[in-house]
Amino acid sequence: MAEILINDITLHYTSIAAAKEMSGLRIVLGAYADPGMWREACKGICYVKQLSYVPVVTANADRSDAEFGLDGSDTELRHWTAQSSAPVMIWNDERPRSTWIEQLYLAERLAPEPSLIPADAADRVQMFGLANELCGENGFGWMGRLLLVDMGMEPLDQTSAEYSFWRRFGQKYGLSAAALEAAPIRMAEILQLLDRQLAAEQARGRRFFFGDRLSALDIYWATFLGLIEPLPEAQCPMASFFRPLYTNHHPVVRAALSPRLIAHRAFIYENFLELPVVF
């Protein structure tokens, strides 16, 4: 296990080469002092289920093209997992799980209780649908990444290497003028869907998105809200570079973010997830 220091935040990760020789649960998390939504959701699910794992670093933690898989090179991560994004869950010699839904099902198998998937079929269908709106391709996280990339590029000289990096990173999410125009509208629609679901449950005297128990959707929401409204510094220390990028001020997005949704994130973190957030 190596110590990686990023902006005064120490990360304790192991290398891919070492992790490949291990058994048990390993999670490739990258190595960034920022609250990436998919990685924090994956960590949150493991935390609730008390699943121990070895955190694994992707490469050199230098935001290089190779680190993010943007140059097409045969990185260690690509060679091991056949793709270039984190998080990835690996259990023993089984195939790597690199998508949120695969990771949830693996966690459910490894630690069936507490179950984070509703037992009722109708609730289960609705939960996975809403979770996909948050976590899936062209969902809330996807669209939010586009706006984050746009904010990262805005102050930069278009001839700079950093601008080129952001542009290539954005291309992973289909960066274009049309996509940037559509992103806040799509995010607002998803926020409104979530707010209606939570309001309906609360009107019945329930505290969660589905009934009287925590589901994966509660965890996904709590972590994905950090894309537009990060937790306070005391609860979520991060590299100073990231906080303004993770704070979304777009008026369409902000108008759709209800106090009820913000309060629900606080409730979930304070009662179920690790505070302060540890990268």
Buried (B, 14 or more C-beta within 10 A) or exposed (E): EEEBEBEEBEBEBBBBEBBEEEEEBBBBBBBBBBBBBBBBBBBBBBBBBEBEBBBBBBBEBEBEBBBBBBEEEEBBBBEBBEEBBBBBBBBEEEEBBBBBBBBBEBBBEBBEEEBBBBEEEEBBEBBBEBBBBBBBEBBBBBBBBBBBBBBBBEEBEEEEEEBBBBBBBBEBBBBEEEBBEBBBEBBBBBBBBBBEBBEEBBEEEBBBBBBEBBBBBBBBBBBBBBBBBBBEEEBBBBBEBBBEBBBBEBEBBBEBBBEEBEEBBEBBBEEBBBEEBEB
